[in-house]
């Protein structure tokens, strides 16, 4: 299981990256993260919605109420320009961490 | 017989009682419905799917705590932003009035000698300008494109300071009013007043850290930076004021010392912005 701190730290970049592909809603975001991580990264609703609201208030996202295919009310989130900038920054930072870790791992096995 | 609508209505009531806002609850309800639908497709009954969905969403108290963390930060952030905007507008107004005052204004409302009320007004203009400058400076490291603006503000503040501390430089025009003795020189209370909010913020941050319950709001960190930069600014200027000698030198101060103060202030601001550390800012002093 992935550590709680890492799950929390990765929430924002993952949400931004998912929304960069198009608008989505809370439930779908949770399901997609779960599927992509093979069930190892499980977000709770208690964690996701406050994060989404905070990101919206910080101007990274915007939301709109729409309807699902079955006519049910659903809140969709979209990425704003500021969100794209934040995403680029996150990608840069996470890539750096990844490359450092990979480099160290390689050295360990050489 | 299980009634889904009634169960959802009851669940909503429980959530509202736990403190979840109606708006957030609409979204959570939508989520719950998706979850119920999915579970029913996988073979569960309506009642089982509802129970599992509610369990998945979690307790109202837990959710409220999470939402409160976010909202508490936002309220502080909004308050600080509003405050800074107000200060910005007041500063802009004061600059104009101050310039105008240089030409027209020569009042002495309470009969202080020297005309402290007039000087205090003009001094406050400077303080506000400095505060706005520092505020924007703090923003610098967050928004790379603002660097140039902050540099201009620093130059402006430096220029104002030089005008104030060098008797031979006689300013003209709209900024003329800024060249007056200011409250730094004989009103320590102004400095204390400015330091108090900083003490408040530092204490708040320290308490939050100690309790380990609430995260430290980013605005608290920004406020700490403003405080540390302001503290550096005022401490330097008060120290510099000791260079003056005699009554005739009230308007005079050593320009190199003033310039040094400006440089140190800029360095202090940058250092505190970068690491958010009061001690680091003070080290520059």
Interface residues (C-beta under 8 A of the other chain):
Chain A: X25 X26 X27 X44 X45 X46 X47 X49 X50 X51 X53 X54 X57 X72 X73 X74 X75
Chain B: X24 X26 X27 X28 X30 X31 X33 X34 X35 X56 X57 X58 X62 X63 X66 X67 X69 X70 X73 X74
